[in-house]
Amino acid sequence: MKLYTIGFTKKSAEKFFGLLREAEVTALVDVRLNNVSQLSGFAKRDDLRYFLREICGAQYTHRTELAPTKDMLDAYKKQGVGWAAYEEQFLELMKVRQIEDRVRPEALDNAVLLCSEEHARHCHRRLVAEYLAQKWGDVTIEHLG
């Protein structure tokens, strides 16, 4: 199974959709809590759904069970909670939510997990991908940016 991740921050639409098309992803799974922010530009839910279908021939889904809670996100982004604490809390949240049972592996095969962060290193999309790979086994992860 191949699972990709990508962030849209600091990417032009041309670069973003080019990476998706080059990887030949068949679906994009939006793991953001808020997918309609004006700050998202081309990555707002309805625009993204249209662009994915027209440019990449890919499907769009929004899976909030793969997103952090608002309180958790605010603590990390606004209140200075460090990455290590955020990562620990988010991993525990995925365990409690039992995401490995709520998401079918077929739904993520050749799919890309989307969040806003520019790099996967400090983004929950990486944690989701690694958590599921550990639980499911036989998953190759590639971070597109």
N, C-alpha and C positions, 0 to 999 in steps of 0.2 A: 504494500500500500504506500502511496506517495501522498504526503501532506505538505502543503506550502504555507508560508505566512508572508504578509506584506503590510506595510504601513503607508499611508498616503501623504503624510507631512513631508514637505520639502521635495515633492515630486510633481512635475507637470502631469497633466492628463495624458499627454503623449508618452511619457516615460512609464507611468503607472500601467496604462492599458497595454503598452508594448511589452512590459515584463510579463503580464498575465497571458498575453497572446503567445509570446515566445515559449512560456512554460506549458502552454496548451491546457490550462486549467478548464475544468468543465463546470465548476461551481465556485461561488464566493460565499463564504459564511462570515457574516458580519458579527463580530464578538464585542462590539462597542455597546455600552449601556445606552448611549444617546446617538441615534443614527440620523438625526434631522437637524443638527446644529448648523447655523449659518456659517460657522467657521470651517465646515467640512468642504465647501466648494463643490467640486464635481463628485465628491464622495457622499453626498446626501442620499438617503435611501432611494427615493423615486428616480433621481437622475442616475444613480449608480445602477439600479436595476435595468434601466433603459440602455445605458452605455455598455454594460456587460453583455446584454443580449445582442445588440447591434454590432459591437466591435469584436467581441470574443466568442459569441455563441454560447455564453455561460449563463447559468442560473444564479439567482440571488436569494439568500435566506438570512434572516436575522435571528440569532440564538442568544437571548439574554441570559440563559442559564450558563453561558460560557463567559459572562461578563462579571466584573467585580460589583459589589453593592455600591450604592452612591456614597454611603458613609466611609467605606473602605477607600474608595477613589479620592474622596475629599481629604481624608486623613493623609494620603500619600501626596496628592498634588498641591493641597492648600495649607496643610498643617505641619508639614515637614517630617512626617513619618518616613523613616528610611526604607530603602529598597528591600533590605533583608527582612524587616518586619512585615512589609507589604506582601512580599513573596510567600512568607510563612502563612500569613492569614489567607491569602488567595488559594494556596495549595490545600489548606484545611477546608475552605469553602467548596472547592471542587470535590473533595472527598465526601463532605456532608451531602452535597447535591447528587453524588453518585453519577457524575456526568458520563462515565464510561458505560453506564447502563441506559442512560437517557438519549444518547446519540448513537445511531447505528454507524458502524464503521463504513458501510457502503456510502453513506451520505457525505463522508469526508474523503473518500478515495479520489485522488486527483483534484481535490478542492484546495482553496486558499483561505486561510483565516485572516480576516481584515481587522486592523485597529488603526488608530491614528499615529502612534509613535513612529518616528522615523526609523529607528533600529529595533530589532527584536530583543536585544540583550536586556533592556529594562522595560519590557512590555509583557502584559499578561498573555498575549497571543502565543508567545514562546512557551510560557508555562502550561497553557492548555495543550499545545502540541506535544510537549515532552511528557506531560501527565498521561495523555491518551496513548502515546507510544509505549510508555512503561506498562500500562494496563492491558493494552491489546497485543503488543508484540508485533514484530514484522512491519514496522512503520518507518519509512524514511522521511525525514523532515528536511525541507529546503527553505531557507529564508530568502525571499526575493528582494527584501529591502525594508 
